[in-house]
Structures are given as structure tokens and as C-alpha cells.
Amino acid sequence: MTNKAEQAKKISINIKRFRNEQDWNQAKLAQEAGISGAALSKIEGGDRIPTIVVLRKLSAALKVPLNEITGEETEQTSATDERSREFYRRWDVLDDLSKEDQSRLRDMAERLKEITPKE
């Protein structure tokens, strides 16, 4: 196996494990992470390594540190990353909103992240 293939396999195994611990199916995780079911299926199949944005979304949805999904050594988490995770952890309180309103809020949050200065 190549290094890339090994990494894809490791990510795949870890995502499946954390998803199963939540007792979620792929559709539920995809919805919680805001990604397509097809993309998650390819990631879990080990066919593709997700982008850092997708990894962060999965990390937040599963409520686990990013390095636990990638299997990498722990590093100091930046304040920005921690705020981002906390935002996604708290997203659950908005479940009572309509899907349309949730989508609008998610889009606005993503735009705000893009224009927020990095530390």
C-alpha cells in the first residue's frame, strides 16, 4: 500500500468507528457534518482522502479531535480551531429550526469563517 492509500484506510476505519459509537448511519453523519452521503461513502470506503475542511466538519459532527480521525500525533490546538469545533458542537441546539433556516445559518457561518482574520 502507498502512504496515501494507508492514510485513506486509517481515516476510513476511524470515521466508521466513531460513527458507530454514535450509533449513526452514514446518512445521519453526512447530514450532521453538512457533506453529501456520496462523499462520506467514498471516504469510508477508503477511496478518497477528505479535504481538511471535510475532516473538520466530520470532527465537529462526531465531537472528536481531528487528530483522532487522521490518527496523527496530537498537536497544540489553535484558538481558532477550538472556537470552530465549539461552534459545531453547539449547532445541535438549532435543530428545532426549519431545514431551510438551518441551511441559511450554516451558509452564513461558513461565510463569516472565510472573512474572519486568522490568528
LINPESUL-V904535 format. One line per field, one symbol per residue. phi: phi as a letter, one per 30 degrees, with the letter a starting at -180 (. if undefined). burial: + if it has 24 or more other ideal C-beta (glycine too) atoms within 12 Angstrom, else -. A space follows every 50 residues. Layout:
BEGIN
phi->???
burial->???
END
This chain:
BEGIN
phi->.deddddddddedddeddddddiccddddedddibddddddddddidacd ddddedddedddhbdeddddidddbdddddddddddedddeedcdddded ddddddddddddddcdddd
burial->-------+++++-+++-++----+-+--++-++++---++--++---+++ ---+++++++++++++--++----------+--++-++--+--------- -----+--+----------
END
